[in-house]
């Protein structure tokens, strides 16, 4: 399953780059700050890669992938990633400055790994969990820069993403 998802993400990004000459297609990336992405339930940081296809002046579709930098505590290590497919509705435009609302779906994956000793026994193992969730938020594009604030139901958190798009 992981390999299939990885291939889908790579194909999406490659197709976006291949059609990059088309002014209706953009690609980019940035950093994402999530309010509940660390092992202790605090903030975490991830890398976001995305493409965007402008259907018309008001609507676009944005597939993306976010990898969260792993966090560790004692003998525990938490790794997370997320695939997104969001629709953007542009409701305000002033020159190169655009504001949009967004709604979409995400597929989120979490892995918690334990490798340590407990009461004279060596223990190890991991827990994997995946969930489909909903994204709701707002964002803005200004020239080649973008910013986004969205809530996702899978990780039950607020995420802030800033980055560049071409």
SULVEN-V726494 format. One record per pair of residues at least 12 apart in sequence whose C-alpha atoms are under 10 Angstrom apart, sorted by the first residue. I is the first residue (numbers start at 1). J is the second residue. If there is no record, write none. Layout:
BEGIN
i=I j=J
i=I j=J
END
This chain:
BEGIN
i=2 j=109
i=5 j=83
i=5 j=107
i=6 j=65
i=6 j=83
i=8 j=83
i=9 j=49
i=9 j=50
i=9 j=63
i=9 j=64
i=9 j=65
i=9 j=83
i=10 j=65
i=12 j=50
i=12 j=51
i=12 j=63
i=12 j=64
i=12 j=65
i=13 j=27
i=13 j=28
i=13 j=49
i=13 j=50
i=13 j=51
i=13 j=52
i=13 j=63
i=13 j=64
i=13 j=65
i=14 j=27
i=14 j=51
i=15 j=27
i=15 j=51
i=16 j=28
i=16 j=50
i=16 j=51
i=16 j=52
i=16 j=53
i=16 j=63
i=17 j=51
i=17 j=166
i=20 j=51
i=20 j=166
i=21 j=166
i=22 j=53
i=23 j=53
i=23 j=54
i=23 j=166
i=24 j=52
i=24 j=53
i=24 j=54
i=24 j=55
i=24 j=56
i=24 j=57
i=24 j=60
i=25 j=51
i=25 j=52
i=25 j=53
i=25 j=54
i=25 j=55
i=25 j=60
i=25 j=61
i=25 j=62
i=25 j=166
i=26 j=50
i=26 j=51
i=26 j=52
i=26 j=53
i=26 j=54
i=26 j=62
i=26 j=144
i=26 j=165
i=26 j=166
i=27 j=49
i=27 j=50
i=27 j=51
i=27 j=52
i=27 j=53
i=27 j=62
i=27 j=63
i=27 j=64
i=27 j=164
i=27 j=165
i=27 j=166
i=28 j=48
i=28 j=49
i=28 j=50
i=28 j=51
i=28 j=52
i=28 j=64
i=28 j=144
i=28 j=145
i=28 j=146
i=28 j=163
i=28 j=164
i=28 j=165
i=28 j=166
i=29 j=47
i=29 j=48
i=29 j=49
i=29 j=50
i=29 j=51
i=29 j=64
i=29 j=65
i=29 j=66
i=29 j=145
i=29 j=146
i=29 j=161
i=29 j=162
i=29 j=163
i=29 j=164
i=29 j=165
i=29 j=166
i=30 j=46
i=30 j=47
i=30 j=48
i=30 j=49
i=30 j=50
i=30 j=66
i=30 j=145
i=30 j=146
i=30 j=147
i=30 j=161
i=30 j=162
i=30 j=163
i=30 j=164
i=30 j=165
i=31 j=45
i=31 j=46
i=31 j=47
i=31 j=48
i=31 j=49
i=31 j=66
i=31 j=67
i=31 j=68
i=31 j=147
i=31 j=160
i=31 j=161
i=31 j=162
i=31 j=163
i=31 j=164
i=32 j=44
i=32 j=45
i=32 j=46
i=32 j=47
i=32 j=48
i=32 j=66
i=32 j=67
i=32 j=68
i=32 j=147
i=32 j=148
i=32 j=149
i=32 j=159
i=32 j=160
i=32 j=161
i=32 j=162
i=32 j=163
i=33 j=45
i=33 j=46
i=33 j=47
i=33 j=68
i=33 j=149
i=33 j=158
i=33 j=159
i=33 j=160
i=33 j=161
i=33 j=162
i=34 j=46
i=34 j=68
i=34 j=150
i=34 j=151
i=34 j=152
i=34 j=155
i=34 j=156
i=34 j=157
i=34 j=158
i=34 j=159
i=34 j=160
i=34 j=161
i=35 j=151
i=35 j=155
i=35 j=156
i=35 j=157
i=35 j=158
i=35 j=159
i=35 j=160
i=36 j=155
i=36 j=156
i=36 j=157
i=36 j=158
i=36 j=159
i=37 j=68
i=37 j=69
i=37 j=70
i=37 j=71
i=37 j=78
i=37 j=79
i=37 j=80
i=37 j=81
i=37 j=110
i=37 j=155
i=37 j=156
i=37 j=157
i=37 j=159
i=38 j=68
i=38 j=69
i=38 j=70
i=38 j=71
i=38 j=72
i=38 j=73
i=38 j=77
i=38 j=78
i=38 j=79
i=38 j=80
i=39 j=70
i=39 j=71
i=39 j=72
i=39 j=73
i=39 j=76
i=39 j=77
i=39 j=78
i=39 j=79
i=39 j=112
i=40 j=71
i=40 j=72
i=40 j=73
i=40 j=78
i=43 j=157
i=43 j=158
i=43 j=159
i=44 j=68
i=44 j=69
i=44 j=70
i=44 j=71
i=44 j=159
i=45 j=66
i=45 j=67
i=45 j=68
i=45 j=69
i=45 j=70
i=45 j=71
i=45 j=159
i=45 j=160
i=45 j=161
i=46 j=65
i=46 j=66
i=46 j=67
i=46 j=68
i=46 j=69
i=46 j=70
i=46 j=80
i=46 j=81
i=46 j=82
i=46 j=159
i=46 j=161
i=47 j=65
i=47 j=66
i=47 j=67
i=47 j=68
i=47 j=69
i=47 j=81
i=47 j=161
i=47 j=162
i=47 j=163
i=48 j=64
i=48 j=65
i=48 j=66
i=48 j=67
i=48 j=68
i=48 j=81
i=48 j=82
i=48 j=83
i=48 j=161
i=48 j=162
i=48 j=163
i=49 j=63
i=49 j=64
i=49 j=65
i=49 j=66
i=49 j=67
i=49 j=83
i=49 j=163
i=49 j=164
i=49 j=165
i=50 j=62
i=50 j=63
i=50 j=64
i=50 j=65
i=50 j=66
i=50 j=83
i=50 j=84
i=50 j=85
i=50 j=164
i=50 j=165
i=51 j=63
i=51 j=64
i=51 j=65
i=51 j=85
i=51 j=165
i=51 j=166
i=52 j=64
i=52 j=85
i=52 j=86
i=52 j=87
i=52 j=88
i=52 j=165
i=52 j=166
i=53 j=87
i=53 j=88
i=54 j=87
i=54 j=88
i=55 j=88
i=56 j=89
i=56 j=90
i=57 j=89
i=57 j=90
i=57 j=91
i=57 j=93
i=58 j=88
i=58 j=89
i=58 j=90
i=58 j=91
i=58 j=92
i=58 j=93
i=58 j=100
i=59 j=87
i=59 j=88
i=59 j=89
i=59 j=90
i=59 j=91
i=59 j=100
i=59 j=101
i=59 j=102
i=60 j=86
i=60 j=87
i=60 j=88
i=60 j=89
i=60 j=90
i=60 j=100
i=60 j=102
i=61 j=85
i=61 j=86
i=61 j=87
i=61 j=88
i=61 j=89
i=61 j=102
i=61 j=103
i=61 j=104
i=62 j=84
i=62 j=85
i=62 j=86
i=62 j=87
i=62 j=88
i=62 j=102
i=62 j=104
i=63 j=83
i=63 j=84
i=63 j=85
i=63 j=86
i=63 j=87
i=63 j=104
i=63 j=105
i=63 j=106
i=64 j=82
i=64 j=83
i=64 j=84
i=64 j=85
i=64 j=86
i=64 j=106
i=65 j=81
i=65 j=82
i=65 j=83
i=65 j=84
i=65 j=85
i=65 j=106
i=65 j=107
i=65 j=108
i=66 j=80
i=66 j=81
i=66 j=82
i=66 j=83
i=66 j=84
i=66 j=108
i=67 j=79
i=67 j=80
i=67 j=81
i=67 j=82
i=67 j=83
i=67 j=109
i=68 j=80
i=68 j=81
i=68 j=82
i=68 j=110
i=69 j=81
i=70 j=111
i=70 j=112
i=71 j=112
i=72 j=112
i=72 j=113
i=72 j=114
i=73 j=114
i=74 j=114
i=74 j=115
i=74 j=116
i=75 j=113
i=75 j=114
i=75 j=115
i=75 j=116
i=75 j=117
i=75 j=123
i=75 j=124
i=76 j=112
i=76 j=113
i=76 j=114
i=76 j=115
i=76 j=116
i=76 j=124
i=76 j=125
i=76 j=126
i=77 j=111
i=77 j=112
i=77 j=113
i=77 j=114
i=77 j=115
i=77 j=126
i=78 j=110
i=78 j=111
i=78 j=112
i=78 j=113
i=78 j=114
i=78 j=126
i=78 j=127
i=79 j=109
i=79 j=110
i=79 j=111
i=79 j=112
i=79 j=113
i=79 j=128
i=80 j=108
i=80 j=109
i=80 j=110
i=80 j=111
i=80 j=112
i=80 j=128
i=80 j=129
i=80 j=130
i=80 j=155
i=81 j=107
i=81 j=108
i=81 j=109
i=81 j=110
i=81 j=111
i=81 j=130
i=82 j=106
i=82 j=107
i=82 j=108
i=82 j=109
i=82 j=110
i=82 j=130
i=82 j=131
i=82 j=132
i=82 j=154
i=82 j=155
i=83 j=105
i=83 j=106
i=83 j=107
i=83 j=108
i=83 j=109
i=83 j=132
i=84 j=104
i=84 j=105
i=84 j=106
i=84 j=107
i=84 j=108
i=84 j=132
i=84 j=133
i=84 j=134
i=84 j=135
i=84 j=152
i=85 j=103
i=85 j=104
i=85 j=105
i=85 j=106
i=85 j=107
i=85 j=134
i=85 j=135
i=86 j=101
i=86 j=102
i=86 j=103
i=86 j=104
i=86 j=105
i=86 j=106
i=86 j=134
i=86 j=135
i=86 j=136
i=86 j=137
i=87 j=100
i=87 j=101
i=87 j=102
i=87 j=103
i=87 j=104
i=87 j=105
i=87 j=135
i=87 j=136
i=88 j=100
i=88 j=101
i=88 j=102
i=88 j=103
i=88 j=104
i=88 j=137
i=88 j=138
i=88 j=139
i=89 j=101
i=89 j=102
i=89 j=103
i=89 j=138
i=89 j=139
i=90 j=102
i=90 j=138
i=90 j=139
i=90 j=140
i=90 j=141
i=92 j=140
i=93 j=140
i=93 j=141
i=93 j=142
i=94 j=142
i=95 j=142
i=95 j=143
i=96 j=141
i=96 j=142
i=96 j=143
i=96 j=144
i=97 j=140
i=97 j=141
i=97 j=142
i=97 j=143
i=97 j=145
i=97 j=146
i=98 j=139
i=98 j=140
i=98 j=141
i=98 j=142
i=98 j=143
i=98 j=146
i=99 j=138
i=99 j=139
i=99 j=140
i=99 j=141
i=99 j=142
i=99 j=146
i=99 j=147
i=99 j=148
i=100 j=137
i=100 j=138
i=100 j=139
i=100 j=140
i=100 j=141
i=100 j=148
i=101 j=136
i=101 j=137
i=101 j=138
i=101 j=139
i=101 j=140
i=101 j=148
i=101 j=149
i=101 j=150
i=102 j=135
i=102 j=136
i=102 j=137
i=102 j=138
i=102 j=139
i=102 j=148
i=102 j=149
i=102 j=150
i=103 j=134
i=103 j=135
i=103 j=136
i=103 j=137
i=103 j=138
i=103 j=150
i=103 j=151
i=103 j=152
i=104 j=133
i=104 j=134
i=104 j=135
i=104 j=136
i=104 j=137
i=104 j=152
i=105 j=132
i=105 j=133
i=105 j=134
i=105 j=135
i=105 j=136
i=105 j=152
i=105 j=153
i=105 j=154
i=106 j=131
i=106 j=132
i=106 j=133
i=106 j=134
i=106 j=135
i=106 j=152
i=106 j=153
i=106 j=154
i=106 j=155
i=107 j=130
i=107 j=131
i=107 j=132
i=107 j=133
i=107 j=134
i=107 j=154
i=107 j=155
i=108 j=129
i=108 j=130
i=108 j=131
i=108 j=132
i=108 j=133
i=108 j=152
i=108 j=153
i=108 j=154
i=108 j=155
i=109 j=128
i=109 j=129
i=109 j=130
i=109 j=131
i=109 j=132
i=109 j=154
i=109 j=155
i=110 j=127
i=110 j=128
i=110 j=129
i=110 j=130
i=110 j=131
i=110 j=155
i=111 j=126
i=111 j=127
i=111 j=128
i=111 j=129
i=111 j=130
i=112 j=125
i=112 j=126
i=112 j=127
i=112 j=128
i=112 j=129
i=113 j=125
i=113 j=126
i=113 j=127
i=113 j=128
i=114 j=126
i=114 j=127
i=130 j=154
i=131 j=153
i=131 j=154
i=131 j=155
i=132 j=152
i=132 j=153
i=132 j=154
i=132 j=155
i=133 j=151
i=133 j=152
i=133 j=153
i=133 j=154
i=133 j=155
i=133 j=156
i=134 j=150
i=134 j=151
i=134 j=152
i=134 j=153
i=134 j=154
i=134 j=155
i=134 j=156
i=135 j=150
i=135 j=151
i=135 j=152
i=135 j=153
i=135 j=154
i=135 j=158
i=135 j=159
i=136 j=149
i=136 j=150
i=136 j=151
i=136 j=152
i=136 j=153
i=136 j=158
i=137 j=149
i=137 j=150
i=137 j=151
i=137 j=152
i=137 j=158
i=137 j=159
i=137 j=160
i=138 j=150
i=138 j=151
i=139 j=160
i=139 j=161
i=139 j=162
i=140 j=162
i=141 j=162
i=141 j=163
i=141 j=164
i=141 j=165
i=142 j=164
i=142 j=165
i=143 j=164
i=143 j=165
i=143 j=166
i=144 j=163
i=144 j=164
i=144 j=165
i=144 j=166
i=145 j=162
i=145 j=163
i=145 j=164
i=145 j=165
i=145 j=166
i=146 j=161
i=146 j=162
i=146 j=163
i=146 j=164
i=146 j=165
i=147 j=160
i=147 j=161
i=147 j=162
i=147 j=163
i=147 j=164
i=148 j=160
i=148 j=161
i=148 j=162
i=148 j=163
i=149 j=161
i=149 j=162
END
